Amino acid sequence: MTQIHDQNLPEGTQIGVYEIKGVAKVSSFDITYRGWNHHLKERIKIREYFPHDFALRATDGVGIEPKFPAEKENFDYGLKAFVHQAEVLIQIEHPNIAVTENILLSNGTAYLIMGSQEGMPFSKLLEAQASLAEAELKFILTSVLSALQKIHEHKIVHGGIQPAAILIGKDGEPLLINFSAARLAIAARTSRLTEELAVGYAPAEQYESGNEPGPATDFYALGAVLYAGMTHRSPVAAQIRKTALSQGESDPMGDLSGSPDIAYSAELLQAVQWMLQPEYQDRPQSAGEILALLKSEHASETKTATVKQTTAETVSRSRPVANNALLMGIMIGIVVLVTVGLWFGENPAKLLDGEAGTVVTEPLFQRDPGKVADTSEIKEEDSSVASAATESNQESVPDKISETVRAMSYEPENQSGASIFFPEGLAVVEAERNAAVDASLPQSAGQDSPVNPIDAGLIKKHLAAAEKAMKVERFTTPARDNAHKYYQMVLAMESNNAEALEGLQKMVDRYIQFIEKSRAEGKLDAARLYLQRAESILPDDPKLREIRSGRVLDE
């Protein structure tokens, strides 16, 4: 893939409150920069929409424009996909999904603002030949399923799950990164689609034109990741599998449950085998279906019988052999820890340079996601699937996984602690807690004011946070830190607060300016987006009703 480094924005370029500090990665459809958030004083990643096949840097050295008038349709389609994915991800808060903070439309393109995450890609664990116990693999599976359930509810898919797209944090929590559906949607309009797919992890439907990815697309890729973790072998390409099966040959991937060197429970093996079915309709259609299999009574009985048989066979062997196997396992564990520790120590700056983000537009998700189980169920641990060695260990599963990444000495990404996503930090949280306590106490006769002193202090803090967000135009996004959120908090305590009501009107008026500018430039998709945001603030604003009734944006 050609790297067009001379088209990168130079270090020091300012995009709103964000500053570019260097280039992290150049791909066919975007450029990812290391950046700094001057508002929150934290490191970030900035991904610039830049499809090199049909776009170029404008003469001002900052903007982006289509190479030729004939490429404008493809450029606009890709921009819409890029923005749509970002808009959805910004609204999602989940412990197993990488943080997407903001999306800026400027300079003829869009900039995706992402949090800077610490951790080790799961692919590095596979390279180190780390042996993961049943409980650890199941924890990764259920954590990622929980994340997928959340994004599937929002009608998007990941589209590019592979070992490098799962980051294991230093606390052992898996984090889903590198969303690829939008990138693939853009690539489908070029000759680069095959280049963008991860061989062995992409199911057959992603290679076939006319097929839209859905939840089962992500489940196949996740199953392939589990397959690689169990066998330490690369999954066979989906097209090769389908060709072999269509010719009456056996599946090149084989049957996990029939492999004597795969020592995992029957239900986990069945779940992975189900996720890896070549045909879309033969796979689970929701995260809840996979969880149900893992918890099924029948599978548990099968697993119990298997464990009993394995135990009987083990007892019949000589004790020295068992001791040697145990010693070998301990030695492998030590080697893995040393290897990973050395890798981390030598490569701290490369942790996230390989990140890739992606999105899916509405038309890319047309299949029925089916019934989805409660997210709360997905992270529950099932002790019946743990091996005897794992059950004897009293540490939590995340702690067991994090042993591998704990060898690295991390430099904190942000020194401001709790204030990363809450500008007022712990003081606001503490004030909210105190206000709730005081509200539950009997009020004296002299306390006639609807806002007690602690509430007044909390209102002041919320208004200050809203003012900061207003200055950098964080009106409705990101979900954790936007002016609309803080003004709503104020109005929940004091419904007629003049400053909060005035702030809401200012945001709507500013959005109207954005709408008029976008409409004048012919960017109707951007204008519709701004209208939606403005209506989420003041749906009954007469100026917004006039814009909506004019139907200019419906063209």
C-alpha positions in Angstrom: 0.0 0.0 0.0 1.4 3.4 -1.0 2.2 5.7 1.9 1.7 9.3 1.0 3.6 10.9 3.8 3.9 14.3 2.0 0.2 14.8 2.4 0.2 14.5 6.2 -0.6 17.5 8.3 2.6 18.8 10.0 3.2 18.7 13.7 1.7 21.7 15.5 -1.4 21.9 13.3 -4.3 23.1 15.4 -7.8 21.7 14.9 -10.0 23.4 17.4 -8.6 22.7 20.8 -6.6 19.7 19.5 -3.0 19.9 18.3 -1.3 17.4 16.1 1.9 16.0 17.6 3.0 13.5 15.0 1.8 10.8 12.5 0.9 7.4 14.0 -0.3 5.6 10.9 -1.1 6.3 7.2 -3.7 4.0 5.5 -5.6 4.1 2.2 -8.6 5.9 3.6 -7.4 7.9 6.6 -4.4 9.3 8.5 -4.1 8.8 12.3 -2.1 11.3 14.3 -0.9 11.5 17.8 -2.5 14.5 19.4 -3.0 16.6 22.5 -6.3 18.0 23.9 -5.5 21.4 25.2 -8.9 21.6 26.9 -8.7 18.4 29.0 -4.9 18.3 29.0 -4.6 14.7 27.8 -3.1 12.7 25.0 -5.5 11.7 22.2 -5.5 10.2 18.7 -6.9 12.2 15.7 -8.1 10.3 12.7 -8.5 12.4 9.5 -10.7 11.2 6.8 -8.5 11.1 3.7 -9.3 8.5 1.0 -6.1 8.7 -1.1 -7.7 7.1 -4.2 -10.1 9.9 -4.7 -8.9 12.9 -2.6 -6.0 15.2 -2.3 -4.7 17.9 0.0 -6.1 21.4 -0.9 -3.8 24.2 -1.9 -4.0 25.7 1.6 -2.2 22.7 2.9 -4.9 21.8 5.4 -8.2 21.1 3.6 -9.1 18.0 1.6 -11.0 17.9 -1.7 -11.9 15.3 -4.3 -9.2 14.7 -7.0 -11.7 15.1 -9.8 -15.3 16.2 -10.0 -16.2 12.6 -11.0 -14.8 11.4 -7.6 -17.0 13.7 -5.5 -19.8 11.1 -5.2 -17.3 8.5 -3.8 -15.7 11.1 -1.5 -19.0 12.2 -0.1 -20.2 8.6 0.4 -17.1 7.8 2.3 -17.3 10.9 4.4 -20.9 10.1 5.3 -19.9 6.6 6.4 -17.0 7.9 8.4 -19.1 10.5 10.2 -22.0 8.1 10.8 -19.8 5.5 12.5 -18.2 8.2 14.6 -21.6 9.7 15.6 -22.8 6.3 16.8 -19.6 5.4 18.7 -19.5 8.7 20.5 -22.9 7.9 22.1 -21.7 4.5 23.3 -20.1 4.1 26.7 -18.9 0.6 27.5 -16.0 -0.7 29.5 -14.9 -3.0 26.6 -15.2 -0.4 23.8 -12.4 2.1 23.1 -13.5 5.7 23.8 -14.5 7.9 20.9 -14.6 11.4 22.1 -15.7 13.7 19.3 -16.1 14.2 15.6 -15.3 17.5 13.9 -16.4 18.5 10.4 -13.9 21.1 9.1 -11.6 21.8 6.1 -13.8 19.8 3.8 -13.3 16.6 5.8 -13.8 15.1 9.2 -11.6 14.4 12.2 -12.3 11.6 14.7 -11.1 12.3 18.2 -10.2 9.2 20.2 -8.9 8.5 23.6 -5.4 7.2 23.9 -5.5 3.6 25.3 -2.9 1.5 27.1 -2.5 -2.2 26.7 -1.2 -5.1 24.6 -2.9 -6.3 21.4 -4.2 -9.9 21.7 -2.1 -10.6 18.6 1.1 -10.1 20.7 -0.1 -12.7 23.2 -0.5 -15.1 20.4 2.9 -14.4 19.0 4.3 -15.1 22.5 2.5 -18.5 22.4 0.8 -17.7 25.7 -1.4 -20.5 27.0 -4.7 -19.1 28.2 -6.8 -21.1 30.6 -10.5 -21.8 29.9 -11.7 -19.1 32.3 -9.4 -16.5 30.7 -10.6 -17.3 27.2 -14.2 -17.3 28.3 -13.7 -13.9 30.0 -12.3 -12.4 26.8 -15.2 -14.0 24.8 -18.0 -12.7 27.1 -16.4 -9.3 27.4 -16.2 -8.8 23.6 -19.7 -10.2 23.2 -20.9 -7.6 25.7 -19.3 -4.9 23.6 -20.7 -6.3 20.3 -24.2 -6.5 21.8 -24.0 -2.8 22.6 -22.9 -1.8 19.1 -25.3 -4.2 17.4 -28.1 -2.5 19.3 -27.1 0.7 17.6 -27.3 -1.0 14.2 -23.6 -1.0 13.3 -21.1 -3.8 13.2 -17.4 -3.8 13.9 -16.5 -5.4 10.6 -12.9 -6.2 11.3 -12.4 -8.2 14.4 -9.0 -9.9 14.6 -6.4 -10.4 17.3 -5.0 -6.9 16.7 -8.4 -5.4 17.2 -8.7 -6.6 20.8 -6.5 -4.8 23.3 -5.8 -6.3 26.7 -5.5 -3.5 29.2 -3.0 -3.7 32.1 -6.0 -4.5 34.3 -6.8 -7.5 32.1 -9.9 -6.0 30.6 -10.3 -6.7 26.9 -11.0 -3.5 24.8 -12.5 -3.6 21.3 -10.7 -1.2 19.0 -10.1 -0.6 15.2 -13.7 -0.5 14.1 -13.6 -1.3 10.4 -17.1 -1.3 8.9 -16.9 2.2 7.5 -13.5 1.7 6.0 -14.7 -1.4 4.3 -17.8 0.4 3.0 -15.4 2.9 1.4 -13.1 0.2 0.2 -15.9 -1.5 -1.6 -16.0 1.4 -4.0 -12.3 0.8 -4.9 -10.2 -2.1 -5.8 -8.8 -2.3 -2.3 -11.5 -4.3 -0.5 -9.6 -7.5 -0.4 -6.5 -5.7 1.0 -8.6 -4.4 3.9 -10.0 -7.8 5.0 -8.1 -9.9 7.6 -7.5 -13.3 6.0 -8.8 -16.1 8.2 -10.9 -13.7 10.3 -13.2 -12.2 7.6 -16.2 -14.5 6.8 -17.0 -15.3 3.2 -19.8 -12.8 2.9 -17.4 -9.9 3.2 -15.7 -11.0 0.0 -18.9 -11.4 -1.9 -20.5 -8.3 -3.5 -24.1 -7.6 -2.6 -23.8 -9.2 0.9 -24.3 -6.8 3.8 -22.4 -7.5 7.1 -24.5 -8.2 10.2 -24.0 -9.4 13.7 -23.1 -12.9 12.6 -20.2 -11.4 10.6 -18.7 -10.2 13.8 -19.3 -13.5 15.5 -17.4 -15.4 12.8 -14.4 -13.1 13.3 -14.6 -13.5 17.1 -14.8 -17.2 16.8 -11.7 -17.2 14.6 -9.9 -15.2 17.3 -10.8 -17.8 19.9 -9.7 -20.6 17.5 -6.3 -18.9 17.1 -6.1 -18.6 20.9 -6.9 -22.2 21.5 -4.8 -23.8 18.7 -2.1 -21.2 18.1 -2.8 -21.7 14.4 -4.0 -19.2 11.9 -7.6 -19.8 10.9 -8.1 -21.0 7.3 -9.4 -18.4 4.8 -13.2 -18.5 4.6 -13.2 -18.9 0.8 -10.9 -21.9 1.0 -13.3 -23.5 3.6 -16.4 -22.9 1.5 -14.7 -24.2 -1.7 -13.6 -27.4 0.1 -17.1 -28.0 1.6 -18.8 -27.3 -1.7 -16.7 -30.0 -3.4 -17.6 -32.6 -0.7 -14.3 -32.4 1.1 -13.8 -32.1 4.8 -13.5 -28.7 6.5 -9.8 -27.6 6.4 -10.4 -26.0 9.9 -11.3 -29.4 11.3 -13.5 -30.0 14.3 -12.3 -28.5 17.5 -14.2 -30.9 19.7 -12.5 -33.9 18.0 -9.0 -32.6 18.5 -7.1 -34.4 21.4 -4.8 -31.5 22.1 -7.6 -29.0 22.7 -8.3 -29.1 26.4 -11.4 -26.9 26.8 -14.9 -27.5 27.9 -17.5 -28.9 25.5 -19.7 -25.8 25.7 -16.9 -23.4 24.8 -15.8 -25.6 21.9 -19.4 -25.8 20.7 -19.8 -22.1 20.9 -16.6 -21.4 18.8 -17.6 -24.1 16.3 -21.0 -22.5 15.9 -19.6 -19.0 15.4 -17.2 -20.4 12.7 -20.0 -21.8 10.5 -19.2 -20.8 6.9 -22.7 -19.8 6.1 -24.1 -16.6 7.7 -27.5 -18.1 8.5 -25.9 -21.1 10.3 -24.2 -18.9 12.9 -25.7 -17.4 16.0 -27.6 -14.2 15.2 -27.2 -12.5 18.6 -24.8 -12.4 21.5 -27.6 -13.9 23.7 -27.7 -17.1 21.7 -24.0 -17.7 22.3 -24.3 -17.0 26.0 -27.3 -19.4 26.2 -25.1 -22.1 24.7 -22.3 -21.4 27.2 -24.8 -21.7 30.1 -26.9 -24.5 28.7 -27.6 -27.4 31.1 -27.0 -30.0 28.4 -23.6 -28.5 27.6 -22.7 -28.4 31.3 -23.6 -32.1 31.6 -21.5 -33.0 28.5 -18.6 -31.0 29.9 -18.8 -32.8 33.3 -18.7 -36.2 31.6 -15.8 -35.1 29.6 -13.9 -33.9 32.6 -14.6 -37.1 34.5 -13.3 -39.2 31.6 -10.2 -37.0 31.3 -9.6 -37.2 35.0 -9.9 -41.0 34.9 -7.4 -41.2 32.1 -5.0 -38.9 33.8 -5.1 -40.9 37.0 -4.3 -44.0 35.1 -1.1 -42.4 33.8 2.1 -42.4 35.9 2.6 -39.6 38.4 6.0 -38.6 37.0 4.5 -37.8 33.6 1.9 -35.6 35.2 4.6 -33.8 37.3 6.6 -33.3 34.1 3.6 -31.7 32.4 3.0 -29.4 35.3 6.7 -28.4 35.3 6.6 -27.7 31.6 3.5 -25.5 32.0 5.2 -23.5 34.7 8.3 -23.0 32.5 6.2 -21.9 29.5 4.4 -19.4 31.7 7.7 -17.9 32.9 9.0 -17.6 29.3 5.8 -15.9 28.2 6.0 -13.3 31.0 9.7 -12.6 30.2 9.0 -12.3 26.5 6.0 -10.0 26.9 7.9 -7.9 29.5 10.8 -7.4 27.0 8.4 -6.5 24.2 6.6 -3.9 26.3 9.9 -2.5 27.6 11.3 -2.0 24.1 8.1 -0.8 22.4 6.1 1.5 24.7 5.6 4.0 21.9 4.1 1.5 19.5 1.1 0.4 21.6 -1.5 2.1 19.6 0.2 3.3 16.4 -1.5 0.4 14.6 -5.0 1.5 15.6 -7.6 1.6 12.9 -11.1 2.9 13.3 -14.1 2.2 11.3 -17.8 2.6 11.0 -20.9 1.2 9.3 -23.6 3.3 7.6 -27.2 2.3 8.1 -27.5 0.5 4.7 -24.6 -1.8 5.8 -26.7 -3.4 8.5 -29.8 -5.0 7.2 -30.1 -8.3 8.8 -32.3 -9.0 11.8 -30.1 -9.0 14.9 -32.5 -11.3 16.7 -33.1 -11.5 20.4 -30.3 -10.1 22.5 -29.7 -11.1 26.1 -29.2 -8.5 28.8 -25.6 -7.2 28.9 -25.6 -7.9 32.6 -25.7 -11.6 31.9 -22.8 -11.6 29.5 -20.1 -10.8 32.0 -21.2 -13.3 34.6 -18.6 -15.9 35.4 -19.6 -19.6 35.2 -17.4 -21.5 37.5 -18.4 -24.8 36.0 -16.3 -24.1 32.9 -13.0 -23.5 34.7 -10.4 -26.2 34.8 -9.3 -27.7 38.1 -6.1 -25.6 38.1 -8.0 -22.4 37.4 -10.6 -23.1 40.2 -7.7 -23.4 42.7 -6.5 -20.0 41.8 -8.2 -17.3 44.0 -7.4 -14.3 41.7 -10.0 -12.8 39.5 -10.0 -13.6 35.8 -8.9 -10.1 34.8 -6.0 -10.3 37.2 -4.9 -13.6 35.7 -4.9 -12.1 32.2 -3.2 -8.9 33.3 -0.2 -10.9 34.7 1.1 -10.9 31.2 0.9 -7.2 30.7 1.8 -6.1 34.2 5.5 -6.5 33.4 5.4 -3.2 31.5 6.1 0.0 33.4 3.5 2.4 32.1 3.8 6.2 31.8 0.4 7.6 32.7 -1.5 8.9 29.7 -3.0 11.6 31.8 -2.0 13.2 35.0 -5.3 14.6 35.9 -6.8 11.4 37.2 -10.6 11.4 37.5 -10.9 14.6 35.5 -10.2 12.9 32.2 -13.9 12.6 31.3 -15.3 14.9 33.9 -13.7 18.3 33.7 -14.6 19.2 37.3 -13.0 15.9 38.5 -13.7 14.3 41.8 -15.0 17.5 43.4 -18.1 17.4 41.3 -18.7 13.7 42.0 -18.2 14.3 45.7 -20.6 17.4 45.6 -23.2 15.3 43.9 -22.9 12.6 46.5 -23.2 15.2 49.3 -26.2 16.8 47.6 -28.0 13.5 47.5 -27.3 12.9 51.1 -28.5 16.3 52.2 -31.7 16.0 50.1 -32.6 12.9 52.1 -32.3 14.8 55.4 -35.3 16.6 57.1 -35.2 20.3 56.2 -35.6 22.9 59.0 -38.4 25.4 58.9 -35.9 28.2 58.0 -34.8 26.4 54.8 -37.4 27.7 52.3 -35.1 28.1 49.4 -35.5 25.3 46.7 -31.8 25.2 46.3 -29.8 24.5 49.5 -26.1 25.8 49.8 -24.6 22.5 48.6 -27.0 22.4 45.6 -26.0 26.0 44.7 -22.4 25.0 44.8 -23.1 22.0 42.5 -25.1 24.1 40.1 -22.2 26.5 39.9 -19.8 23.7 39.1 -22.1 22.3 36.4 -22.5 25.8 34.8 -18.7 26.2 34.9 -18.3 22.9 33.1 -20.9 23.8 30.6 -19.2 27.1 29.9 -15.9 25.3 29.2 -17.6 22.9 26.9 -19.3 25.8 25.1 -16.0 27.5 24.4 -14.7 24.5 22.5 -18.1 23.8 20.9 -18.7 20.5 22.7 -22.5 21.1 22.5 -23.9 17.6 22.4 -20.9 15.4 22.1 -19.0 13.5 23.4 -21.4 11.8 25.8 -19.2 12.2 28.8 -18.4 15.9 28.5 -20.8 18.2 26.6 -22.6 21.5 27.4 -26.1 20.1 26.9 -25.4 17.4 29.5 -24.3 20.0 32.1 -27.2 22.4 31.4 -29.6 19.5 31.8 -28.1 18.7 35.2 -28.6 22.3 36.3 -32.2 22.4 35.1 -33.0 19.1 36.9 -32.2 20.9 40.1 -33.5 24.4 39.2 -35.9 24.2 36.3 -35.9 28.0 35.7 -32.2 28.6 35.9 -31.7 31.6 33.5 -28.1 30.8 32.6 -28.8 27.2 31.7 -31.8 28.2 29.6 -29.8 30.9 27.9 -27.0 28.3 27.2 -29.4 25.9 25.5 -30.6 28.7 23.2 -27.1 29.8 22.4 -26.3 26.2 21.3 -29.3 26.0 19.1 -28.5 29.4 17.5 -25.0 28.2 16.8 -26.2 25.0 15.2 -28.5 27.1 13.0 -25.4 29.0 11.8 -23.8 25.6 11.0 -26.9 24.5 9.2 -27.0 27.7 7.0 -23.3 27.4 6.2 -23.5 23.7 5.3 -26.6 24.3 3.2 -24.9 27.2 1.3 -21.9 24.9 0.5 -24.3 22.2 -0.7 -23.4 19.8 2.2 -26.9 18.7 3.0 -25.8 15.6 5.0 -23.9 17.8 7.4 -26.8 20.3 7.6 -29.2 17.4 8.5 -26.8 16.2 11.2 -26.7 19.7 12.7 -30.5 20.0 12.6 -30.8 16.7 14.4 -28.4 17.8 17.1 -30.2 21.2 17.5 -33.6 19.5 17.8 -32.3 17.2 20.5 -31.7 20.4 22.6 -34.8 22.5 21.9 -37.2 20.4 19.7 -39.9 23.1 19.8 -37.7 26.0 18.8 -39.6 28.0 16.2 -36.5 28.6 14.0 -35.8 24.9 13.9 -39.5 24.2 13.0 -39.2 26.7 10.1 -36.0 25.0 8.8 -37.7 21.6 9.0 -40.9 22.8 7.4 -39.0 24.3 4.5 -38.0 20.8 3.4 -34.8 22.2 1.8 -32.8 19.5 3.6 -34.9 16.7 2.3 -33.7 17.1 -1.2 
